[in-house]
Amino acid sequence: MGVYSKCRGFGKGWALAAILALAACQHPESLNPDSPLYLPPAGSVFHLDRALTVPAGRAQVQIQSGAVGRGELAPHCILRLREPADRDRILAPGDFEITRSARRTTIFPVRWEPGTRIQVAGPAFTLAQGGGGDDGPTDEYYVTEMWLRSATQPQVYKLECRQLDDPGLGSHVTFQEIQATLRPTAWIIPAAGR
């Protein structure tokens, strides 16, 4: 009985050691900016190098390929404000502390209207049935979120970097892709020693 008890405890110890070893193997990857798993840690800085104009009635501005732009399929970043303004708002160059980061996915239903022509790696066909709406094919946004804080521009609260892709088949925008999307308008400075 004593040997069995010692072996059972030994087995639990090995299981715990294996879990810790696996966690240790994965942990440095997520702290390496070259890793696809990297998320800028708290204490990193989002640096805005150029003034950006947020149009009246909007609470966001989209950056793509280093300039204000709009495109869903290629990686892009959205700088979000707490609320829309009555008139154009100028965001001044400066630093914003990243307080936390996370990843998520969001289903994006594609709206199809009857008579829409669709081409899927072959001959085109016409969608003749269905009444439009959200019952067509879907895509998925792969989103990396970074919550921001600035004493001088408190209306800016989040940076979302994302791309649209097939559900379950796409991937999140890497840190290198985020930097390429933002530069030269802005970039992220990872927290030192993290």
C-alpha positions as CSV (number, residue, x, y, z in Angstrom):
1,M,0.0,0.0,0.0
2,G,2.9,2.4,0.8
3,V,4.6,1.8,-2.5
4,Y,1.3,2.3,-4.4
5,S,0.7,5.6,-2.6
6,K,4.2,6.8,-3.4
7,C,3.8,5.9,-7.0
8,R,0.5,7.7,-7.2
9,G,2.0,10.8,-5.8
10,F,5.0,10.4,-8.2
11,G,2.6,10.3,-11.1
12,K,0.8,13.5,-10.1
13,G,4.2,15.1,-9.7
14,W,5.2,14.1,-13.2
15,A,2.0,15.4,-14.6
16,L,2.4,18.7,-12.9
17,A,6.1,18.9,-14.1
18,A,5.0,18.1,-17.7
19,I,2.4,20.9,-17.6
20,L,4.9,23.4,-16.2
21,A,7.5,22.4,-18.8
22,L,5.0,22.8,-21.6
23,A,4.0,26.2,-20.3
24,A,7.6,27.3,-20.0
25,C,8.3,26.2,-23.6
26,Q,5.4,28.3,-24.9
27,H,5.8,31.3,-22.7
28,P,9.0,32.8,-24.2
29,E,7.4,32.5,-27.7
30,S,4.6,34.9,-26.6
31,L,7.2,37.4,-25.3
32,N,9.2,37.4,-28.6
33,P,8.0,40.2,-31.0
34,D,8.9,37.8,-33.9
35,S,6.5,35.2,-32.7
36,P,3.0,34.9,-34.3
37,L,1.8,34.6,-30.7
38,Y,3.2,37.9,-29.5
39,L,0.9,40.4,-27.9
40,P,2.4,43.8,-26.8
41,P,2.4,43.5,-23.0
42,A,1.0,46.2,-20.6
43,G,3.5,49.0,-20.4
44,S,4.2,49.0,-24.1
45,V,3.5,52.3,-26.0
46,F,1.5,53.1,-29.0
47,H,3.3,56.1,-30.6
48,L,1.4,58.4,-32.9
49,D,3.9,60.2,-35.0
50,R,1.5,62.3,-37.2
51,A,-1.7,64.1,-36.5
52,L,-4.8,62.2,-37.5
53,T,-8.2,63.7,-38.3
54,V,-11.3,61.9,-37.1
55,P,-14.3,63.1,-39.2
56,A,-17.3,64.7,-37.5
57,G,-19.9,62.2,-36.4
58,R,-17.3,59.4,-36.2
59,A,-15.5,57.8,-33.2
60,Q,-12.7,56.1,-35.1
61,V,-10.0,56.5,-37.8
62,Q,-8.6,53.6,-39.8
63,I,-4.9,53.2,-40.6
64,Q,-3.8,51.0,-43.4
65,S,-0.4,50.9,-45.1
66,G,0.8,53.8,-43.0
67,A,-2.0,56.2,-44.0
68,V,-5.7,56.8,-43.3
69,G,-7.5,54.3,-45.4
70,R,-10.2,51.8,-45.6
71,G,-10.0,48.1,-46.6
72,E,-11.3,45.0,-45.0
73,L,-9.2,42.1,-46.4
74,A,-5.7,43.4,-45.9
75,P,-4.5,44.0,-42.3
76,H,-5.6,47.4,-40.9
77,C,-5.8,49.1,-37.6
78,I,-8.7,51.2,-36.1
79,L,-8.0,53.8,-33.5
80,R,-11.1,54.2,-31.4
81,L,-12.4,57.1,-29.5
82,R,-14.9,57.0,-26.6
83,E,-17.6,59.0,-28.5
84,P,-18.1,60.8,-31.8
85,A,-17.6,64.5,-32.0
86,D,-19.8,67.2,-33.5
87,R,-17.0,68.4,-35.7
88,D,-13.7,67.1,-37.1
89,R,-11.3,66.2,-34.3
90,I,-7.5,66.3,-34.6
91,L,-5.5,63.7,-32.7
92,A,-2.1,65.1,-31.8
93,P,1.1,63.1,-32.1
94,G,2.1,61.6,-28.8
95,D,2.4,58.4,-26.8
96,F,-0.4,56.2,-25.5
97,E,0.3,53.6,-22.8
98,I,-1.0,50.1,-23.7
99,T,-2.7,48.9,-20.5
100,R,-3.7,45.4,-21.8
101,S,-3.9,43.4,-25.0
102,A,-6.2,40.5,-26.2
103,R,-7.2,38.6,-29.2
104,R,-10.7,37.7,-30.4
105,T,-12.6,36.7,-33.5
106,T,-15.9,38.1,-34.7
107,I,-18.2,36.5,-37.2
108,F,-19.0,38.9,-40.1
109,P,-22.1,37.8,-42.0
110,V,-21.9,38.5,-45.7
111,R,-25.1,40.1,-47.1
112,W,-26.2,38.6,-50.4
113,E,-29.1,39.9,-52.5
114,P,-30.9,37.8,-55.1
115,G,-29.2,38.1,-58.5
116,T,-25.7,38.6,-56.9
117,R,-23.0,37.1,-59.1
118,I,-20.5,35.0,-57.2
119,Q,-17.2,33.5,-58.4
120,V,-15.6,30.8,-56.3
121,A,-12.5,29.4,-58.0
122,G,-14.3,28.5,-61.1
123,P,-17.2,29.6,-63.2
124,A,-19.4,32.4,-61.9
125,F,-23.0,31.7,-60.9
126,T,-25.9,33.8,-59.9
127,L,-27.4,33.6,-56.4
128,A,-31.1,33.3,-57.3
129,Q,-32.7,32.2,-54.0
130,G,-32.9,33.8,-50.7
131,G,-34.1,37.1,-49.7
132,G,-30.8,38.7,-48.9
133,G,-30.1,39.4,-45.3
134,D,-27.6,37.6,-43.1
135,D,-28.3,34.0,-44.1
136,G,-25.4,33.9,-46.7
137,P,-21.8,32.9,-46.3
138,T,-19.8,34.4,-43.5
139,D,-16.3,35.7,-42.9
140,E,-14.5,36.3,-39.6
141,Y,-12.6,39.2,-38.3
142,Y,-9.3,38.2,-36.5
143,V,-8.9,41.0,-34.1
144,T,-6.0,42.1,-31.8
145,E,-7.1,44.7,-29.3
146,M,-4.9,47.0,-27.3
147,W,-6.5,49.3,-24.7
148,L,-4.8,52.7,-24.5
149,R,-4.4,55.4,-21.9
150,S,-3.2,59.0,-22.3
151,A,-3.5,61.9,-19.8
152,T,-3.4,64.4,-22.7
153,Q,-5.9,62.6,-25.0
154,P,-8.2,60.6,-22.8
155,Q,-10.8,60.3,-25.6
156,V,-8.6,57.7,-27.3
157,Y,-9.2,54.4,-25.7
158,K,-8.4,51.5,-28.0
159,L,-6.4,50.3,-31.0
160,E,-7.8,47.3,-32.9
161,C,-5.7,45.6,-35.6
162,R,-7.5,43.1,-37.7
163,Q,-8.1,41.3,-41.0
164,L,-11.1,39.5,-42.5
165,D,-10.7,35.9,-43.5
166,D,-12.5,32.6,-43.7
167,P,-13.9,31.3,-40.4
168,G,-11.4,28.9,-38.7
169,L,-8.9,29.2,-41.5
170,G,-7.5,32.7,-41.0
171,S,-5.0,34.0,-38.5
172,H,-4.5,37.0,-36.3
173,V,-2.4,39.9,-37.6
174,T,1.2,39.4,-36.3
175,F,3.1,42.1,-34.5
176,Q,5.3,42.6,-37.6
177,E,2.1,43.0,-39.8
178,I,0.7,45.5,-37.2
179,Q,3.9,47.6,-37.4
180,A,3.9,47.5,-41.2
181,T,0.3,48.6,-41.2
182,L,0.9,51.5,-38.9
183,R,4.2,52.9,-40.1
184,P,5.2,55.7,-40.7
185,T,2.0,57.2,-39.2
186,A,2.4,55.3,-35.9
187,W,4.1,52.3,-34.3
188,I,4.3,50.2,-31.1
189,I,7.2,50.3,-28.8
190,P,7.2,47.0,-26.8
191,A,7.7,47.3,-23.0
192,A,11.4,47.0,-22.1
193,G,12.5,43.8,-20.6
194,R,9.3,41.9,-21.1
